[in-house]
Amino acid sequence: MALQDLASTYPAHVAHMQALADRALERGGFDHLVVPSGTLHYQLFDDRDYPYAVNPQFKAWAPLVRNPGSWLVHTPGERPKIIYLQPFDYWHVVPDAPSGYWVEHFDVVVIRTPEEALRHLPADPARCAILGEPLSTVGDYVPNNPAAVINHLEYHRAVKTPYEIAMIRRATAHGVRAHRAAERAFRAGASEFGIHLAYCQAARQDANDLPYGNIVALNEHGAVLHYTERDRMPPRELHSFLIDAGASHDGYACDITRSYAFDRDSEFQGLVDAVDAAEQRICDKVRAGTDYADIHLYAHLEMATILNQARVVDMSPESMVETGVSAKFFPHGIGHYIGLQVHDVGGFLASEDGGRVEPPAGHPYLRLTRTLEPGAVVTIEPGIYFAELLMKELAEGEHAGAVDWDRVDALRPYGGIRIEDEVVCTDGEPVNLTREGFAALD
């Protein structure tokens, strides 16, 4: 989507945010919504700061991700205000003067010190819903994070505006370009660290710009779900590669996973292809009115079918799911909301008033339990892993006899397989942003 198209969809996004805030304030009994962008955190007993991460409640309004010490103020019936910190500073790069398609939709006030914000915030902090972390406190403006306001905003974050979907699409374009570079580096024999550097170069984003730490796993490391060690030297023999890595665009994230066998004609590549085909069938289940937990359970049947057909487990797919055997090979959830955050908020909320919808019994790591609505953007990420701890538990359990342990041992050096796409729920067929992004490169 071109910049002018973002500019054309942004006014409706701001209007949507104002309407949501109006209702949230009414529910919470407040007059103003006040959102600090966040501040720098310093390490204990040191003068080094942690990488700055903007408050998601702030960047939901405007594409500002490098502006610590700034504030958003919304009062129903009034034009929203951005208090924009542009300090006098010769030690660090100072944010540019406010500019871009977002500026005309706000009253923008430039301040030079964090304390100067007090002159532009509402008169009575007690009448404000202040959403942020304690370190953002200025004067009497202490974040109170009222549940009624946050629940309402986070429940409705599940449905993205056209502007937000365009932003995720742009993040995805960065991500797929980098994934292609990572695969080339893998085929060339690079180390995990070298592949990571190739990814960052192609994404044109440093590690601190990425929405989460890259998972770059060669061989058996692919069985560690959140492997982030990144060996500096390549293994003596290459078997497989699993990469779970995203990219950012003005505060929005993408989240993509791909798996490869070094030998394209190997049995393991056949398993990768089977998981990839199943993943696309699962993506097609992202339909309005569908309970996301049902998609998760369907994914377990798909992975169990692959395990049965590959002669790894001699049980029916249904029995594998019912007894929990499938969860030893596929221990995580099928996915989550994605948007301003990789694991976007509201996945368990029962309603805009709060409450929690629990995951199905035996599946505690599912991050989304709601019914899908048009505009929701979710990830779909099935996998099959040969993780040492889980295989040990399975070997010591009552269904150990159904497993061909020679085949498991042959597959352990490959670690595991995960395929992940981002999918938009619509009024009709789902839109796979990830597959569209890769297709655009071909």
Disulfide bonds with the S-S distance in Angstrom:
none
